[in-house]
Amino acid sequence: MSKFKICPSCGEKNPPDALDCANCECDLMSIAVTDEEQEAAKKNIQLAPAEKNSFVKICECGATNPPNAVECSACGEDISDIIPTSSVVPAQATQIRSATLALKSLDGKIILRVDGEIIVGRENELKDYLAKKHFVSRRHCKFTAENGELFVEDLKSANSTFVNKQRILAKTKLSKGDEVGLGDAGNGTRQDNAAYFIVE
């Protein structure tokens, strides 16, 4: 099955190793490679079993009954004429979405959008950009967007992860303007083989 990158700007399908969209020249460095099966799965997300039969009859006494009930299980009243209603609270009412946050490389070439969780490294997200950055590990660090805030966590990389030139030892909250260094020496001098990003 052929792999491709879908341009987030125009929807064009590009080769999996494409750096820019062939149609609109949008940057594809941070776009994940996909295939027809994965795209079809995204469009056909099934409801969980608990949500499929999530209709109930609510009696005047406040008791909740199965949708085919003719008599209230709590008070015994006739509820055959009550129309079943959904018992599922709409997802948008309960789900807290993480805001999409961005990291920009110092050379201005890369903008990595984080929505949820992304692992960055020479064999993960941004692998094309990081291929020649030998101080960056294959699985270097994890960026997480939670409730509009951005965090970074080192994944036991060989050369560590730094925030504003300080080596981090645990999950660290990032703020706008913070500099994140992957594989930095931590001595205040930027390394050619390391990678640096600014929180947008």
N, C-alpha and C positions, 0 to 999 in steps of 0.2 A: 504494500500500500504506500503510495507516494506521500512524502512529507512536504510541508510548506509553512510559510509564515503569512498570516493575514494582516494586511496593513490596517492599523486602527483608524487611519484617516479616510481612506477611500475604499477599503474592503478588498483590494487586489490580492490575489494569491501569488506569493513570491517564492523563489527557491529557498530551501531551509538555511542556506549559507548567505543569503542576501543581507547586506548591511543597510541598504536604502531601498525604498519601494520603486519598482520599475515604472510605475504609473505616475506617482506624485512626488517621489523623492523623499518621502517621510522617513525618518530614522527608525530602523527596525532592529537595532542592536539589542534592545531589552525585550523584544517580542519573542514569546515562546514558540517553538516549532510544534505544529499540530498535524493532524491528518483528518480524512473524511469521517472516520469512526468516532474520533474524539469530538468533532464538531457536531455530529449527529446526536451524540450523547448529551451534549449541552442543551440541545433543543428539545430533547425528550426526557427531561427530568421527571421521574415519577413521584407522586405523592407517597409519603410513608403510609404503611397500612393503617396506622391509627387515624390518619386524616381522611382516608377514603370513605369510611362509614361514620363520619363525625357529625351526624344529625341527631338531634334529641327533641323530645317534646317536654316543654316546661309547663307544669301544672300551675294553676292560680295560687296554690299553697307554696310555690317556689321549688318544689321537688323536680329533679331531672329524671326523665324516663326514656327508655329506648324509643326510636322513631316509629316502631310498629305497635307500641303499647296502646290499649284501649281503655285501660284503667290505671289511675295513679298508684304507684307502689307505696306511696306514703300515706295518702288520705283516702284512697279508694274511689275518688271522683271519676266520672266518665270523661276521658280526654280523647275520645275517638275523633272529635271534630277539631282538635288543635293541630295546626300545621307545624311539622317538624322544622326546626331552625338549626343552623350550623353552630356547632359548639367550638369550632376552631377560631381562635383569635387571629385576625389577619397578621401575616408575618411582619409587615411593615410597622405594625403597632408595637411589637415586642422585640424585634431585632435591632440591635444597635450597630449601625454600619461603621466600619472604620473609614476614615477619610483617606483619600488618595493623596499621598505625600510624595515629594520628589527629591532626588539627589542629583546634583550636577557635577560632572568631573571638572577639575580645574582648567582643563584645556577647552571646556565648553562643548565637547563633542558628544557627550553622553548625558541623557537625562533618564534616570531610572525611577519609574513610578512604582510606589509601594502601596498596595491595597491588600491587606492581609499579611501574608508571610512570604518572604523571598530569601533564598539562600544564594549568596554570591561567592563566586570562586572560579578558578581556571577550568573547572569541569561542571560548572553550574551556570546560574544567571550571569550574563556579561562575559561568558567564556571567550568570545571572539575578541572583545576589547582587552581582556586580561591575559591573553595567550602569552604575551612576551613579558609580562610582569612577574618575574621569577620569585619575588619575595611574597607573592600572593599564593596561598594554598589552594588546593583543588576545591575544598569546602572551607572557605575562610571564615565567613560570618553570616549571621542571620539578621535581616531587617524585618521588623514587625510594626504594622500600623494598627493601633488599638484606640478606638474612640477619639480619633483626631490627633493622636500623639504618636510619635515615631520613636522606636527603640532599636538599639543594635546590641548584638551579643556575639562574642567571639566563639568560634567552634573549635577550640583547641588547635588553632592554626600554628604553624611553625614560627612565624614572625610577628604574631599578635595583631590586635586591632587597637587603634588609638583614636581618641576623641580629643580634639584640640591639643595634640601632642602628648596626651596622657594615656598610658596603657590602661585598658579597661579589663577588669577581672570578673565582672558580672554584667547582667543585662542592664544597659544604660540608656536613659531617656535622652533624646536629642532635641535641640532647639534650632530655630531658624538661624542660619549663619554658622552653625557648628561645622568644623572640618573633621571628616572621618578619614583616617589613614589605614590602609590595608597593607601590612608588612613594613610600616615605617620604622626607622631605627629609634625614634623617640628622642633624638638629640637636637631637634630644631631644624635639621637640614633635610630637605625633601630628597628622596631616593628615586632614581630613574626606574628601578625595578619594583617600586611600590605603586599603589594606586591611591588617589585622593579624591574625595567628594565633598561638596558643600551642600548642606541641607537647605532646600529652597523654601 
